[in-house]
Amino acid sequence: MEERLNEIKAVLKKYGQEQLLNNYERLDDTKKKELLDQIENIDFELIKSLYDKTEQEEKHSQDVITPIEYLDKYKLQDKYKYYENIGKKAIKEGKLAVVTMAGGQGTRLGHSGPKGTYDIGLDSHKSLFELLSDGIKEEEKKYEVIIPWFIMTSKENNRDTIDFFEKHKYFGRQKDKNIFFFVQGQLPMVDTEGKILIGEDGLIKLAADGHGGVYESLVKNGMTEKMKELGVEWVFVGGVDNCLAKMVDPVLIGIAIDKKVTVACKSVVKANPKEKVGVFCRRNGRPGIVEYTEITEEMAEATDKDGELLYGEANILAHLFSVDAIERMGAEPLPYHVAYKKAKYMDKDGNIIVPDSPNAYKFEAFLFDSFNEVDDMAVLRVKREEEFAPVKNSDEAGVDCPKTARELYKKFYHLD
């Protein structure tokens, strides 16, 4: 142990991160070992390069942004049935799996557990997880097939999520047979001086690496291998907080297969030109997302000959990928973006510091940064009121909150 500790001290000195052992002697033997394991697994060169980038603004000024083509699901006419039949065949043959990204906590909703366990206030008191499960079951019954469900948790909520599913008997599914759990990656948080923080538990302060980590996590956890064993070729990836997510959509799958693309995404029309959402576009000719912060007022207001917004296809985090595409995208980490957050931490004297303003950098990858790796993809416009009822904010916000999601859900399923 002494030799190992000395080797670790030498590495920490090299990178100026000696503070990681400030409280080492206060830890019990189990935590001492865990902390040393954590330190040995840190890519200090990566953390240094990420911190250096916090001093730089992300610049996309040289990028050429142009509108992207899309198909409107309800204006396909004869093509609707054509695409639907192709997709139905793939679903019936067991070629579809579903991935739900559920690594977050319900803190912003005043909920103390994993976000997926949140009850949006329906008379049934079903959680977000159960509402999504119901949607999958309905499609399984329709197509007489089992659709494997993969759930991405975080280190923070993994145990609570699995306990919740155990308590509810996995909503009729079988663990490790048709429902699978895997944990997304994490990266250390650093302070404004580039020093890695120690958390309240005396261990490295880690934060989930963003929804862009889903590809790498699927690959590293052996989930793509499992999919291939099950005969899966297509994977729908969505977030846990959209209770109206249509995860099994034969039209979307049919379009992807017919157009020979490896990525197909759903969009909804922006509620208004100034809605704060990312929209689908072409960036330097490749598919991509342009954030609302990057769009000029002129671009936001621009319309085509039919009066439609040129940049009006809002990203709702509803994506279909081929398994091969996920493996390609998961082979290397995506670029990381910086978020400035409030983070509790332990100081050098063992005191827990609770900041009242942002004090630390979190590094996260965005799922859509992988889109520029593909030559083309399909974008399918769907109806907001039928497929997009996110639960992101508390009711006080008045938008994308339990109240609005509940109303949309009840209206769609005629529960009033």
Backbone hydrogen bonds, N-H to C=O, Kabsch-Sander energy under -0.5 kcal/mol:
donor,donor_aa,acceptor,acceptor_aa,energy
5,L,1,M,-2.8
6,N,2,E,-2.2
7,E,3,E,-2.0
8,I,4,R,-2.3
9,K,5,L,-2.5
10,A,6,N,-1.8
11,V,7,E,-1.8
12,L,8,I,-2.7
13,K,9,K,-2.3
14,K,10,A,-2.0
15,Y,11,V,-1.6
16,G,12,L,-0.5
16,G,13,K,-0.9
17,Q,12,L,-2.9
20,L,17,Q,-1.9
21,L,18,E,-2.0
22,N,19,Q,-1.8
24,Y,21,L,-1.3
26,R,23,N,-1.2
27,L,23,N,-0.5
27,L,24,Y,-1.5
32,K,28,D,-2.5
33,K,29,D,-2.2
34,E,30,T,-2.1
35,L,31,K,-2.8
36,L,32,K,-2.3
37,D,33,K,-2.5
38,Q,34,E,-2.5
39,I,35,L,-2.6
40,E,36,L,-2.3
41,N,37,D,-1.1
41,N,38,Q,-0.8
42,I,38,Q,-0.5
42,I,39,I,-1.3
44,F,42,I,-1.2
47,I,43,D,-2.3
48,K,44,F,-2.4
49,S,45,E,-2.3
50,L,46,L,-2.6
51,Y,47,I,-2.6
52,D,48,K,-2.4
53,K,49,S,-1.3
54,T,50,L,-0.6
54,T,51,Y,-1.5
55,E,52,D,-1.1
56,Q,53,K,-1.6
60,H,58,E,-0.5
63,D,60,H,-2.0
65,I,63,D,-0.7
66,T,64,V,-0.5
66,T,282,R,-2.5
71,L,379,V,-2.8
73,K,71,L,-0.7
73,K,381,R,-2.5
75,K,72,D,-2.3
76,L,73,K,-0.6
79,K,76,L,-2.0
80,Y,77,Q,-1.5
81,K,77,Q,-0.6
82,Y,78,D,-1.2
83,Y,79,K,-2.9
84,E,80,Y,-2.8
85,N,81,K,-2.6
86,I,82,Y,-1.5
87,G,83,Y,-2.4
88,K,84,E,-2.9
89,K,85,N,-1.9
90,A,86,I,-1.7
91,I,87,G,-2.4
92,K,88,K,-2.9
93,E,89,K,-1.5
94,G,91,I,-2.1
95,K,90,A,-2.3
97,A,234,W,-2.1
98,V,148,P,-2.6
99,V,236,F,-3.5
100,T,150,F,-2.8
101,M,99,V,-0.5
101,M,238,G,-2.8
102,A,100,T,-0.8
102,A,152,M,-2.8
106,G,113,G,-2.4
109,L,106,G,-1.4
110,G,107,T,-2.1
111,H,106,G,-2.5
115,K,104,G,-2.4
117,T,114,P,-1.9
118,Y,115,K,-2.0
120,I,118,Y,-0.6
120,I,126,K,-0.8
125,H,122,L,-1.4
128,L,118,Y,-1.5
129,F,116,G,-2.8
131,L,127,S,-2.3
132,L,128,L,-2.3
133,S,129,F,-2.5
134,D,130,E,-2.7
135,G,131,L,-1.7
136,I,132,L,-2.0
137,K,133,S,-2.7
138,E,134,D,-2.3
139,E,135,G,-1.5
140,E,136,I,-2.5
141,K,137,K,-2.4
142,K,138,E,-1.8
143,Y,139,E,-2.5
144,E,140,E,-1.1
145,V,140,E,-1.5
147,I,145,V,-0.5
149,W,178,N,-2.2
150,F,98,V,-3.3
150,F,148,P,-0.5
151,I,180,F,-3.3
152,M,100,T,-2.7
152,M,150,F,-0.5
153,T,151,I,-0.7
153,T,182,F,-2.8
158,N,154,S,-1.9
161,T,157,N,-2.6
162,I,158,N,-2.5
163,D,159,R,-2.6
164,F,160,D,-2.1
165,F,161,T,-2.2
166,E,162,I,-2.7
167,K,163,D,-2.6
168,H,164,F,-1.5
169,K,166,E,-1.9
170,Y,165,F,-3.9
171,F,168,H,-2.2
172,G,169,K,-2.0
173,R,170,Y,-1.8
175,K,173,R,-0.5
176,D,179,I,-2.9
177,K,174,Q,-2.1
178,N,174,Q,-2.7
179,I,174,Q,-1.3
180,F,149,W,-2.6
182,F,151,I,-2.2
184,Q,153,T,-2.8
187,L,207,A,-2.5
189,M,205,K,-2.6
190,V,361,Y,-1.5
191,D,195,K,-2.8
192,T,359,N,-0.6
194,G,191,D,-2.1
197,L,189,M,-2.6
199,G,203,L,-3.5
202,G,199,G,-2.0
205,K,197,L,-2.6
206,L,204,I,-0.8
207,A,187,L,-2.3
209,D,185,G,-2.1
212,G,365,A,-2.7
213,G,210,G,-2.2
214,V,211,H,-1.6
215,Y,212,G,-0.6
217,S,213,G,-2.6
218,L,214,V,-2.4
219,V,215,Y,-2.1
220,K,216,E,-3.2
221,N,217,S,-2.1
222,G,219,V,-1.6
223,M,218,L,-1.9
224,T,218,L,-1.2
226,K,222,G,-1.8
227,M,223,M,-2.5
228,K,224,T,-2.2
229,E,225,E,-2.2
230,L,226,K,-1.7
231,G,228,K,-1.2
232,V,227,M,-2.7
233,E,95,K,-2.3
234,W,95,K,-3.1
235,V,321,F,-3.0
236,F,97,A,-2.5
237,V,235,V,-0.5
237,V,319,H,-3.5
238,G,99,V,-2.3
239,G,317,L,-0.7
240,V,101,M,-1.7
242,N,239,G,-0.8
243,C,241,D,-0.9
243,C,389,A,-1.4
245,A,242,N,-1.7
247,M,245,A,-1.1
249,D,247,M,-0.7
253,I,249,D,-2.0
254,G,250,P,-2.8
255,I,251,V,-2.3
256,A,252,L,-2.1
257,I,253,I,-2.6
258,D,254,G,-2.7
259,K,255,I,-2.8
260,K,257,I,-0.7
261,V,256,A,-1.9
262,T,376,D,-0.5
264,A,320,L,-2.5
265,C,378,A,-2.9
266,K,318,A,-2.5
267,S,380,L,-2.3
268,V,314,A,-1.3
270,K,312,G,-2.1
275,E,272,N,-2.1
277,V,275,E,-2.0
279,V,290,V,-2.3
280,F,313,E,-2.6
281,C,288,G,-2.3
282,R,66,T,-3.0
283,R,286,R,-3.3
284,N,64,V,-3.2
284,N,282,R,-0.6
285,G,64,V,-0.5
286,R,283,R,-1.7
288,G,281,C,-2.0
290,V,279,V,-2.9
291,E,289,I,-0.5
294,E,291,E,-1.8
295,I,291,E,-0.9
300,A,296,T,-2.6
301,E,297,E,-1.9
302,A,298,E,-1.2
304,D,308,E,-2.5
307,G,304,D,-1.9
310,L,302,A,-2.5
311,Y,302,A,-0.5
312,G,309,L,-0.8
314,A,268,V,-2.8
314,A,312,G,-1.2
315,N,278,G,-2.7
316,I,266,K,-0.9
319,H,237,V,-2.4
320,L,264,A,-3.2
321,F,235,V,-2.6
322,S,262,T,-1.9
323,V,233,E,-2.1
326,I,322,S,-1.9
327,E,323,V,-2.2
328,R,324,D,-2.1
329,M,325,A,-2.8
330,G,326,I,-2.0
331,A,328,R,-1.1
337,H,364,E,-3.5
339,A,362,K,-2.6
341,K,339,A,-0.6
341,K,360,A,-3.0
345,Y,353,I,-1.8
346,M,198,I,-3.0
347,D,345,Y,-0.5
347,D,351,N,-2.8
350,G,347,D,-2.0
353,I,345,Y,-3.5
353,I,351,N,-0.6
354,V,352,I,-0.5
359,N,341,K,-2.5
360,A,341,K,-2.2
361,Y,190,V,-3.3
362,K,339,A,-3.0
364,E,337,H,-2.5
364,E,362,K,-0.5
365,A,209,D,-3.1
366,F,335,P,-0.5
369,D,366,F,-2.0
370,S,367,L,-1.5
371,F,368,F,-1.5
373,E,370,S,-2.1
374,V,371,F,-1.7
378,A,263,V,-1.9
380,L,265,C,-3.2
381,R,71,L,-3.6
381,R,379,V,-0.6
382,V,267,S,-3.1
386,E,383,K,-1.3
387,E,383,K,-1.5
388,F,384,R,-2.2
391,V,241,D,-1.6
392,K,390,P,-0.6
392,K,400,D,-2.9
393,N,400,D,-2.5
397,A,394,S,-1.7
398,G,394,S,-0.5
398,G,395,D,-1.0
405,A,401,C,-2.6
406,R,402,P,-2.7
407,E,403,K,-2.2
408,L,404,T,-2.2
409,Y,405,A,-2.7
410,K,406,R,-2.7
411,K,407,E,-2.2
412,F,408,L,-2.4
413,Y,409,Y,-2.3
414,H,411,K,-0.8
415,L,410,K,-3.0
416,D,410,K,-0.5
